[in-house]
Amino acid sequence: MKRGFYLSPLVFTIFLVTGPSFAPLRTPAQNTGPKDQAKAAAGSTFEGEIMDNDCAQMGSHTMTMTATSLSTPDLCTTYCLRFKKTPGKLVLYNAATKTIYQLDNQQEASFFKARKVKVIGTYDQATKTIHVTDINSVSPS
């Protein structure tokens, strides 16, 4: 007899929806000091969406959201990072160029999951990883 924990899809969705949100937005006023100007000079700027590596490889959250009946990209990313058999990692996905960048600072990226962002950092071509210096939300146009 198997023992384990089963979480029904309905309970899982309620848990994700009612759980605490850890995605504060930074305002431009918070990022205008000398430290932030020094950070900007320390690397290149990359734009895209912070998402899990599985959905980034597919180019969108659509397939996973449909299969799991999740309603938002944020819930999809949380599901892919925590509840899949092999948990994913956060990446930066640029839909325009269909490029996936690995991110070395998963904790910083977790605050911006499923959001359009600008990442400042240095790119390591060999590992295809951005060594993150700073991440800022991009306001929708």
C-alpha positions in Angstrom: 0.0 0.0 0.0 1.4 3.4 -1.0 1.7 6.0 1.6 1.9 9.7 0.8 0.2 12.9 0.5 -2.5 13.6 -2.1 -3.6 17.1 -2.8 -6.7 17.4 -5.0 -6.5 19.9 -7.9 -9.3 22.0 -6.2 -7.5 22.2 -2.9 -4.2 22.9 -4.7 -5.7 25.8 -6.6 -7.3 27.2 -3.5 -4.0 26.9 -1.7 -2.2 28.8 -4.5 -4.8 31.5 -4.8 -5.2 32.2 -1.1 -1.5 31.8 -0.2 0.7 34.7 0.5 2.1 36.6 -2.5 5.8 37.2 -2.4 6.1 39.4 -5.5 6.6 43.0 -4.5 7.0 45.5 -7.3 9.8 47.9 -7.2 9.1 51.5 -8.1 11.6 53.6 -10.1 12.1 55.8 -7.0 13.5 52.8 -5.1 16.2 52.3 -7.9 17.7 55.7 -8.4 20.5 55.8 -5.9 24.2 55.7 -6.6 24.3 51.9 -5.8 21.8 51.2 -8.5 23.6 53.4 -11.1 26.8 51.4 -10.3 24.9 48.2 -10.8 23.7 49.3 -14.2 27.2 50.0 -15.3 28.4 46.5 -14.2 26.6 44.6 -16.9 24.3 44.2 -19.8 20.5 44.5 -19.9 18.3 41.6 -20.9 14.5 41.7 -21.2 11.9 39.0 -21.1 9.6 37.1 -18.7 10.7 35.3 -15.6 9.2 31.8 -15.9 10.0 28.2 -15.2 12.3 26.3 -17.6 9.7 23.8 -18.7 7.2 26.4 -19.9 10.0 28.5 -21.4 11.1 25.5 -23.6 7.5 25.3 -24.8 7.4 29.0 -25.4 4.4 29.7 -23.2 2.4 28.6 -20.1 -0.6 27.5 -22.2 0.0 23.8 -22.4 0.7 23.4 -18.6 -2.2 25.7 -17.7 -4.6 23.7 -19.8 -3.4 20.4 -18.5 -3.6 21.4 -14.8 -6.6 23.8 -15.0 -4.6 26.7 -13.6 -5.8 30.2 -14.4 -2.7 32.4 -14.4 0.9 32.3 -15.5 1.9 33.0 -11.8 0.1 29.8 -10.6 1.6 27.8 -13.5 5.1 28.9 -12.6 4.5 28.1 -8.9 3.1 24.7 -9.9 6.1 23.9 -12.2 8.6 25.0 -9.6 7.1 23.1 -6.6 4.8 20.3 -7.6 6.3 18.6 -10.6 8.2 15.3 -10.2 11.4 17.1 -11.2 11.0 20.7 -10.0 12.0 23.4 -12.4 14.2 26.5 -12.2 13.4 30.1 -13.0 14.8 31.4 -16.3 14.5 34.6 -18.3 12.6 33.9 -21.5 12.7 36.4 -24.4 9.7 35.6 -26.5 10.8 37.9 -29.4 14.1 36.1 -29.9 12.9 32.8 -28.3 16.0 32.8 -26.1 16.2 31.2 -22.7 18.7 32.5 -20.2 19.6 30.6 -17.0 19.6 32.8 -13.9 22.2 32.4 -11.2 20.1 34.2 -8.5 17.0 32.1 -8.1 15.9 33.9 -4.9 16.0 37.4 -6.5 14.2 36.0 -9.6 11.4 34.4 -7.5 10.1 37.9 -6.6 9.3 38.5 -10.3 8.0 35.2 -11.5 5.6 35.4 -14.4 6.4 39.1 -14.9 8.0 41.0 -17.7 11.4 42.3 -16.4 14.7 43.9 -17.3 17.6 41.9 -15.8 21.0 43.6 -15.4 24.0 41.3 -15.2 26.9 39.7 -17.0 26.3 36.9 -19.4 28.4 33.8 -19.3 28.3 32.4 -22.9 29.7 29.0 -21.8 26.9 28.2 -19.3 24.3 30.4 -20.9 23.8 32.0 -17.5 23.2 35.6 -16.5 25.0 36.5 -13.3 22.2 38.8 -12.0 23.1 42.2 -10.6 19.6 43.6 -10.5 16.0 42.8 -11.7 13.3 45.4 -12.3 9.7 45.0 -13.4 8.8 46.5 -16.8 5.4 48.2 -16.8 3.0 47.0 -19.5 2.6 49.4 -22.4 
